[in-house]
């Protein structure tokens, strides 16, 4: 089960994120989202846990606790819509060719 984790301290790394969640079960991956331009944390990340029951226990126990200045938000990650390329300007057809 994939979990979305927000409210992370900006100095937290992948290993520390994994350490927080491994108390609840087997971790497949733990990744803090980094800004491409600055290389600094964006304050959120994703944790993939092998067992859904363990992931739900992690949500119950970790959601709302503070690791720094703000409380963490821990919830099931929402699936990205298929075919989404990201940015879309309203009223602009991104698929239209320009010559």
N, C-alpha and C positions, 0 to 999 in steps of 0.2 A: 504494500500500500504506500502510495506517495503522500507525503505531508508537506504543506507549505508552512514555513516558519518565518514570522516577521518580528520586528522589534529587537533584533540582535544588536549587541554592541558592535561598533564598527571595527574593533580590533580582533574580533573572533574569527578563527580560521576553520577550515574543514575538519581537522582532527578534533578540535574542541567541540564543534557541533556534534560530531559523531559520539564523543565521550558523554555528552549530556543525554543523548537518546539511547545509548547502548545499555543503560540500566534497565530499560523496559523490554529489550529483546534484540534479536539479530538485525544488524544494520547492513543493507546491501550497498547503500551509498549515502554520503552526506556532503552537500555542496553549498557553500556560501556564494551568493551571486556577487560578481565583481564588475565594477564599471570598466568598460573596455578602454576608455581614454585615460582615466586616472590610475587604474589598477587597484582602486580602493573598494572596500566592501560597500554594498548598497543597502546593508542592514536587513537583508532577508536571505532565505535559502530554502533548500529542499532536502528532505530526508526520505529515503526509500527504505521501508522496513519489510522483512520477509513475511511476517505474520500480521494479519489484519487485527486480531484481538489485541496483540501487543501494541500495535500502532494506536488503536483506540484508547488503550490504557495510558500511553504517552500523551495523547491529546488531553485526556482528563486531568492528568497530573501536572503537565507543563504549561497549559494554556493559562495565561494571566500572571505567571510568576515573573519577577523582575531579575534580569541578569545585569542590568545597568540602570539607565535613567528611565526607561519605559518598559511596560509589561510586554512579555512575548505574546504573540498570537500564534497558536498552533492549531491547524485544521487540515482536513483532507484537501489535497491539491485538486484543483479543477482541471479537467482535461482541456488542452488547447483545441480550438475548433480546427478540423482538418482543412487544408487548403488556405489557411490564413497566412498571409505573407507579412503580417504586422501592420505597418502604417498604411492607412487609407484616408485620403483627404475627402471630406464630405462633398458630394457632387462631382467628384473627379473620377473618371474611368481609368484606373491604373493599367488596364489591359489594352487600351487604345494605342495604336501605333502613331508615332510622330515622325514626320519626314522633314 
